[in-house]
Amino acid sequence: MYFGFKDVTIGFRGRTVLDNVTMDIPRGKVVTIIGQNGCGKSSLLKTVSKAVVPTRGQVIYNDKPINAYGPKTIAQHIAYLAQVHTSPPDIDVRTLVSYGRYPYLRLGRRLNADDGRIIDDTLRMTGLEGLAHRTLRTLSGGERQRAWIAMTVCQQPEILILDEPTTYLDISYQMEVLELVRRLNDMMGMTIVMVLHDLNMAARYSDMLYVIRDGGIYASGTPQEVICGEMLRTVFHIKADIARDAAHDCPYFIPLNIIDGTVG
């Protein structure tokens, strides 16, 4: 397995949230995990950063448990961006992005000219060059989220993990962030795994979807394979019309009404 989760079980206070979940993430694809609130989507991603420790199972990278690698080695290959970020309010964008180089610094070494070039390239790639010296508190929500993503990109990872990167953002900023995600995948071949709540956005910007329900994987496949009336009824308890977005070659749905937890 290149990257993924093998036989992962997660529980909190005696309640099993995920039970024996295996998820094989294909190299170079954008993969999105969807499901109802509280189904364990974010908890699964948090096992990568060790913020959540599974009761059973492992996170796998290059056929080995990630625990077999040192923290700096993992940080040079896998970047994780949590849903909630904390930083000094007066930090500027370039300084934040520069933190992405820290996994490459040995004891006593400071950022050098090569690091500076990588930071500048990252700012250009993420459309932040003109905002480099602005403080985070002066940015829009979309700009701020792009800055945090740029920090992870500056790590030069193969794999980028994003936990609900569009939460609390207006629709235009959601699109701004997801266009960046798609660009990183297209330009750099980066494998991206994320959790999204907006199913239509997930269908538009993802190569593959995983659907979690009742502690396990209910469905997986391309958006065309996964977004269907039966899935929406069973997992999200809604009846919907399914249509095709010809401009982006993906399905989308229009919700019609709520179903009381039954398929029909």
C-alpha positions as CSV (number, residue, x, y, z in Angstrom):
1,M,0.0,0.0,0.0
2,Y,1.4,3.4,-1.0
3,F,-0.6,5.3,1.6
4,G,-3.7,4.6,3.5
5,F,-5.4,3.1,6.6
6,K,-5.3,-0.6,7.4
7,D,-7.8,-2.2,9.7
8,V,-8.3,1.0,11.7
9,T,-10.6,1.0,14.7
10,I,-11.2,4.2,16.6
11,G,-13.3,4.5,19.8
12,F,-14.1,7.2,22.3
13,R,-15.5,6.7,25.8
14,G,-16.5,3.1,25.1
15,R,-18.2,3.9,21.8
16,T,-16.7,2.6,18.5
17,V,-16.7,5.3,15.9
18,L,-14.8,3.4,13.1
19,D,-14.5,-0.3,13.0
20,N,-11.8,-2.1,11.0
21,V,-11.6,0.5,8.3
22,T,-9.2,-0.1,5.4
23,M,-8.7,2.7,2.9
24,D,-6.2,2.4,0.0
25,I,-5.3,5.9,-1.3
26,P,-4.0,5.9,-4.9
27,R,-0.9,7.8,-5.7
28,G,-1.3,11.2,-7.4
29,K,-5.1,11.5,-6.9
30,V,-7.4,13.8,-5.0
31,V,-9.4,11.7,-2.6
32,T,-12.2,13.0,-0.5
33,I,-13.9,11.4,2.5
34,I,-17.6,12.2,3.0
35,G,-20.3,11.2,5.4
36,Q,-22.6,12.6,8.1
37,N,-21.3,14.7,11.0
38,G,-19.8,12.5,13.7
39,C,-19.1,9.5,11.5
40,G,-15.4,9.5,12.1
41,K,-14.0,11.3,9.0
42,S,-11.8,13.8,10.8
43,S,-10.9,11.3,13.5
44,L,-9.5,9.0,10.7
45,L,-7.3,11.8,9.3
46,K,-6.1,12.7,12.8
47,T,-4.5,9.3,13.1
48,V,-1.9,10.6,10.6
49,S,-0.8,13.4,13.0
50,K,-1.2,11.0,16.0
51,A,-3.8,13.5,17.5
52,V,-6.0,10.4,17.6
53,V,-4.5,7.0,18.4
54,P,-6.5,4.0,16.9
55,T,-7.3,1.2,19.3
56,R,-6.4,-1.2,16.4
57,G,-4.9,-0.9,13.0
58,Q,-2.3,1.4,11.4
59,V,-1.6,4.3,9.0
60,I,0.5,2.9,6.2
61,Y,3.1,4.8,4.0
62,N,5.1,2.9,1.4
63,D,4.0,-0.5,2.8
64,K,5.2,0.4,6.4
65,P,3.4,1.7,9.4
66,I,4.2,5.4,9.8
67,N,5.4,4.7,13.3
68,A,8.4,3.0,11.6
69,Y,9.6,6.4,10.4
70,G,11.0,9.3,12.4
71,P,8.8,12.5,12.8
72,K,11.0,14.6,10.5
73,T,11.1,11.9,7.8
74,I,7.3,11.7,7.9
75,A,7.0,15.5,7.8
76,Q,9.1,15.6,4.6
77,H,6.7,13.2,2.9
78,I,3.3,13.8,4.5
79,A,1.8,17.2,5.5
80,Y,-1.3,17.4,7.6
81,L,-3.4,20.6,8.0
82,A,-5.9,20.5,10.9
83,Q,-9.3,22.1,10.7
84,V,-8.4,24.6,13.4
85,H,-5.2,26.6,13.2
86,T,-3.5,28.7,15.9
87,S,-0.7,31.2,15.3
88,P,0.4,34.7,16.7
89,P,-2.1,37.2,15.2
90,D,0.7,39.5,14.0
91,I,2.6,36.8,12.0
92,D,3.0,37.6,8.3
93,V,2.3,35.2,5.4
94,R,6.0,34.7,4.4
95,T,7.0,33.8,8.0
96,L,4.1,31.3,8.3
97,V,5.0,29.7,5.0
98,S,8.6,29.4,6.0
99,Y,7.6,27.1,8.9
100,G,7.2,24.5,6.2
101,R,10.9,24.2,5.9
102,Y,11.5,23.3,9.6
103,P,11.4,19.5,8.9
104,Y,14.6,20.0,6.8
105,L,16.5,22.0,9.4
106,R,19.1,20.2,11.5
107,L,20.0,21.3,14.9
108,G,21.7,24.7,14.7
109,R,21.0,25.3,11.0
110,R,19.0,28.3,9.9
111,L,17.0,28.9,6.7
112,N,19.4,29.3,3.8
113,A,19.2,30.6,0.3
114,D,17.8,27.3,-1.0
115,D,15.0,27.5,1.6
116,G,14.3,31.1,0.6
117,R,13.9,30.1,-3.1
118,I,11.5,27.3,-2.1
119,I,9.5,29.7,0.0
120,D,9.3,32.2,-2.8
121,D,8.3,29.5,-5.3
122,T,5.6,28.4,-2.9
123,L,4.2,31.9,-2.5
124,R,4.1,32.3,-6.3
125,M,2.5,28.9,-6.8
126,T,-0.3,29.6,-4.3
127,G,-1.0,33.1,-5.5
128,L,0.3,34.7,-2.3
129,E,3.4,36.6,-3.6
130,G,1.6,39.9,-3.3
131,L,0.5,39.1,0.2
132,A,3.8,37.9,1.6
133,H,4.3,40.7,4.1
134,R,0.6,41.0,5.2
135,T,-0.3,39.8,8.6
136,L,-2.8,36.9,8.8
137,R,-5.4,39.0,10.6
138,T,-5.6,41.4,7.7
139,L,-6.4,38.6,5.2
140,S,-9.8,37.3,4.0
141,G,-10.8,33.8,5.0
142,G,-9.8,32.4,1.7
143,E,-6.5,34.1,1.7
144,R,-5.7,32.9,5.2
145,Q,-6.6,29.3,4.3
146,R,-4.4,29.5,1.2
147,A,-1.5,30.8,3.5
148,W,-1.9,27.7,5.8
149,I,-2.0,25.4,2.8
150,A,1.1,27.1,1.4
151,M,2.9,26.3,4.6
152,T,2.2,22.6,4.1
153,V,3.2,22.9,0.4
154,C,6.5,24.4,1.5
155,Q,7.3,21.1,3.2
156,Q,7.4,19.6,-0.4
157,P,5.4,16.6,0.7
158,E,4.2,13.8,-1.6
159,I,0.9,13.6,0.3
160,L,-1.2,16.5,1.7
161,I,-3.9,15.8,4.3
162,L,-6.6,18.5,4.6
163,D,-9.2,18.2,7.4
164,E,-12.2,20.2,6.3
165,P,-10.3,23.0,4.5
166,T,-13.4,24.9,3.4
167,T,-15.2,25.0,6.8
168,Y,-16.4,28.5,7.7
169,L,-15.6,29.9,4.3
170,D,-18.1,31.6,1.9
171,I,-18.7,29.8,-1.4
172,S,-16.3,32.0,-3.4
173,Y,-13.5,31.3,-0.9
174,Q,-14.4,27.6,-0.9
175,M,-13.9,27.5,-4.6
176,E,-10.7,29.5,-4.3
177,V,-9.2,27.0,-1.9
178,L,-10.4,23.9,-3.9
179,E,-9.0,25.4,-7.1
180,L,-5.7,25.6,-5.4
181,V,-5.9,22.0,-4.2
182,R,-6.7,20.9,-7.7
183,R,-3.8,23.0,-9.1
184,L,-1.4,21.4,-6.6
185,N,-2.4,18.0,-7.8
186,D,-2.2,18.9,-11.5
187,M,1.1,20.7,-11.3
188,M,3.0,18.7,-8.7
189,G,1.3,15.3,-8.8
190,M,0.6,15.7,-5.1
191,T,-1.6,13.0,-3.5
192,I,-4.3,14.9,-1.6
193,V,-6.7,13.4,1.0
194,M,-9.3,15.7,2.4
195,V,-12.6,15.8,4.3
196,L,-15.4,17.9,2.9
197,H,-19.0,18.4,3.9
198,D,-20.3,19.9,0.6
199,L,-20.9,16.8,-1.6
200,N,-21.2,18.8,-4.8
201,M,-17.8,20.4,-4.2
202,A,-16.4,16.9,-3.4
203,A,-17.8,15.5,-6.6
204,R,-16.4,18.4,-8.7
205,Y,-12.9,18.5,-7.3
206,S,-12.1,14.9,-6.4
207,D,-10.9,11.9,-8.4
208,M,-12.2,9.5,-5.9
209,L,-14.6,9.5,-3.0
210,Y,-14.9,7.3,0.1
211,V,-18.3,7.3,2.0
212,I,-18.3,6.4,5.7
213,R,-21.5,5.2,7.4
214,D,-22.1,3.2,10.6
215,G,-18.4,2.9,11.4
216,G,-17.3,1.5,8.0
217,I,-16.9,2.3,4.3
218,Y,-20.3,2.3,2.7
219,A,-19.0,3.1,-0.9
220,S,-15.9,4.1,-2.8
221,G,-15.1,5.0,-6.3
222,T,-15.2,7.9,-8.8
223,P,-17.8,10.7,-8.2
224,Q,-19.8,9.2,-11.1
225,E,-19.9,5.9,-9.3
226,V,-20.6,7.2,-5.8
227,I,-23.0,10.1,-6.1
228,C,-26.3,8.4,-6.7
229,G,-29.8,8.5,-5.3
230,E,-29.4,5.3,-3.2
231,M,-26.3,6.7,-1.5
232,L,-27.9,10.0,-0.7
233,R,-31.0,8.3,0.7
234,T,-29.1,5.7,2.8
235,V,-26.3,7.9,4.1
236,F,-27.7,11.4,4.2
237,H,-31.4,10.6,4.3
238,I,-32.4,12.9,1.5
239,K,-34.2,12.4,-1.8
240,A,-32.5,14.3,-4.6
241,D,-32.4,14.7,-8.4
242,I,-29.0,13.7,-9.9
243,A,-27.7,15.6,-12.9
244,R,-24.4,15.9,-14.8
245,D,-22.2,19.0,-14.8
246,A,-21.1,18.9,-18.4
247,A,-18.5,21.7,-17.9
248,H,-16.6,19.7,-15.2
249,D,-17.7,16.2,-16.2
250,C,-19.0,15.3,-12.8
251,P,-22.4,14.6,-11.1
252,Y,-24.2,17.0,-8.9
253,F,-27.5,16.8,-7.0
254,I,-30.4,19.0,-6.1
255,P,-31.9,18.0,-2.8
256,L,-35.7,17.6,-2.8
257,N,-36.8,16.5,0.6
258,I,-35.7,14.8,3.8
259,I,-36.4,11.1,4.3
260,D,-36.8,9.7,7.9
261,G,-33.8,7.5,7.8
262,T,-35.3,5.0,5.4
263,V,-34.6,4.1,1.8
264,G,-37.5,4.7,-0.4
